Amino acid sequence: MRRNSLGGRLVLATLAFCLLFTVVVAALRTWSAWQNNVAAMSGELQLIAQVYQRTLSKSIWDMDRESLQAHLTSAANVASVGQVVVSLQSSNRAPEVFQRRREGWRPSTLAPVLHVKLDYEAFPGSREAVGEFSLYGDERVLWQRLRAEMVAIVATQVAQSLLLASLIMLMFSRLVTVHVRRIAQHLSQLTPLNLDTKLTLERDRRRQDELSLLVSGVNQLQGNLSDYLERQQRDEKELIAHRDNLAALVRERTLELEKTNDRLESANAMLDGLARTDPLTGLANRRHFDETKEIEFRRAQRNGQPLSLLVCDIDEFKRYNDAYGHAKGDQCLRAVARAIESTCARAGELVSRIGGEEFAVLLPGTDAQTGTLLATQLLQAVAELGIAHRDSGTAPFITVSIGLAQFDAERMQSFDALFEQADTALYLAKSRGRNQVAVAEPQKSLDDKWS
Ligand SMILES: Nc1nc2c(ncn2[C@@H]2O[C@H](COP(=O)(O)OP(=O)(O)OP(=O)(O)O)[C@@H](O)[C@H]2O)c(=O)[nH]1
């Protein structure tokens, strides 16, 4: 028997109850047996008294002491008798007492005592009291009889209890335990894949009790779980389909967004380029020049590298416009721009149109000497364009004047100072007759600083 089995606990509880019941019943039956024994002993004493009453009375009447003694001894030998006493009736002296007692007998309050008057009828109609006959029951006999009965009582009660416990155990095991184990085994083997396997018990299907309720409850639960899982799987499939659709939609939208972004970026780049380009010549415009000049100026300040600036202006351009018209003037501007661009084409060099017929060339990493060389080549390149200018007082073709200044870290704290020097040099080139380069020398005073 397993200690933790329900059947075992039930049997233990039954046994405990039966033990208690046995004790109570045995006590009641013992008390009852005692009462019966006492009554039986009283009956026996009465029977003995009836048997000896007449013979004793006669022995007393006849004064036959031997016979009296013999009868007393005989009565005292009866099993249930502990002591017999005969007291002789006497009117003028104390009554004479004869007694016989069984060995080891002691007076008892539990054993019955019987007192019987002895009288003798010597002749019909003359009944005379001759004494009293007392019979004392033997308590030991009562206990002896009770012991024998108690063994039987306890034995039958214990046997009854054991039988009852065994029966309960057997019934419980056959009716409950075996099915509970089957239910436990069924539940432990359940998985989402075998939820359709119904629970059945090996017993009469018509039986309707708590176990059948439990079985239908388990099967109902399995059915609900199965439905729930089916629903969940269906939902998951739908979810996956939605997710795939969503992913495709997101990819599609992302692609569209990327394309739109690309278009926007190119449009921005184009706009940016347009915003920083002079529409007439395609050169960098004033805005682009202003952005770049600060960057290059700070870089020259930081690195201590040379930075030169050329400011070019077409000579007598007003007269050109007047002579050839504005459209021709535009063409001339474009041609001069190409010439400057092709002369100053090194990486980092920035050619920009900063005014009507005025151009600026930023020459990072170029000192005044190399700048002068470049400016001279530029003069040459414009002259070689050979754009006729019949009204020019400088030459019969288009020429430019160039002012050059080099960045001086000690004296120039802003680009404006460099520009001012280049512009002043340009003014000098113009005043010296145009079509030439003037280089600013910032160390010298304003009067003698131009070469
Ligand atoms: N065709 C054309 N002409 C322009 C443009 N921008 C400015 N101009 C002209 O350029 C001329 C500049 O004249 P001035 O500033 O007097 O200078 P200049 O006549 O070149 O005289 P110097 O500079 O002293 O040699 C003006 O007549 C402007 O109208 C342009 O985009 N296209």
PDBQT file of the ligand as one rigid body, heavy atoms in Angstrom, charges set to zero:
ROOT
HETATM    1  N1  LIG A 501      26.209  92.884 -72.027  1.00  0.00    +0.000 N 
HETATM    2  C1  LIG A 501      26.281  92.982 -70.739  1.00  0.00    +0.000 A 
HETATM    3  N2  LIG A 501      26.765  94.108 -70.219  1.00  0.00    +0.000 NA
HETATM    4  C2  LIG A 501      26.898  94.237 -68.889  1.00  0.00    +0.000 A 
HETATM    5  C3  LIG A 501      26.506  93.203 -68.040  1.00  0.00    +0.000 A 
HETATM    6  N3  LIG A 501      26.753  93.615 -66.766  1.00  0.00    +0.000 NA
HETATM    7  C4  LIG A 501      27.280  94.829 -66.817  1.00  0.00    +0.000 A 
HETATM    8  N4  LIG A 501      27.380  95.251 -68.137  1.00  0.00    +0.000 N 
HETATM    9  C5  LIG A 501      27.878  96.486 -68.573  1.00  0.00    +0.000 C 
HETATM   10  O1  LIG A 501      29.229  96.675 -68.278  1.00  0.00    +0.000 OA
HETATM   11  C6  LIG A 501      29.510  98.039 -68.299  1.00  0.00    +0.000 C 
HETATM   12  C7  LIG A 501      30.490  98.414 -67.282  1.00  0.00    +0.000 C 
HETATM   13  O2  LIG A 501      30.913  99.756 -67.508  1.00  0.00    +0.000 OA
HETATM   14  P1  LIG A 501      31.841 100.511 -66.586  1.00  0.00    +0.000 P 
HETATM   15  O3  LIG A 501      31.625 100.123 -65.159  1.00  0.00    +0.000 OA
HETATM   16  O4  LIG A 501      31.609 101.938 -66.836  1.00  0.00    +0.000 OA
HETATM   17  O5  LIG A 501      33.260 100.124 -66.943  1.00  0.00    +0.000 OA
HETATM   18  P2  LIG A 501      34.026 100.105 -68.341  1.00  0.00    +0.000 P 
HETATM   19  O6  LIG A 501      33.195 100.685 -69.352  1.00  0.00    +0.000 OA
HETATM   20  O7  LIG A 501      34.406  98.655 -68.572  1.00  0.00    +0.000 OA
HETATM   21  O8  LIG A 501      35.254 100.950 -68.024  1.00  0.00    +0.000 OA
HETATM   22  P3  LIG A 501      36.527 100.505 -67.317  1.00  0.00    +0.000 P 
HETATM   23  O9  LIG A 501      36.134  99.452 -66.363  1.00  0.00    +0.000 OA
HETATM   24  O10 LIG A 501      36.993 101.713 -66.592  1.00  0.00    +0.000 OA
HETATM   25  O11 LIG A 501      37.496 100.012 -68.318  1.00  0.00    +0.000 OA
HETATM   26  C8  LIG A 501      28.187  98.733 -68.170  1.00  0.00    +0.000 C 
HETATM   27  O12 LIG A 501      27.832  99.385 -69.379  1.00  0.00    +0.000 OA
HETATM   28  C9  LIG A 501      27.188  97.609 -67.924  1.00  0.00    +0.000 C 
HETATM   29  O13 LIG A 501      25.940  97.865 -68.542  1.00  0.00    +0.000 OA
HETATM   30  C10 LIG A 501      25.968  92.029 -68.608  1.00  0.00    +0.000 A 
HETATM   31  O14 LIG A 501      25.614  91.107 -67.971  1.00  0.00    +0.000 OA
HETATM   32  N5  LIG A 501      25.908  91.967 -69.983  1.00  0.00    +0.000 N 
ENDROOT
TORSDOF 0
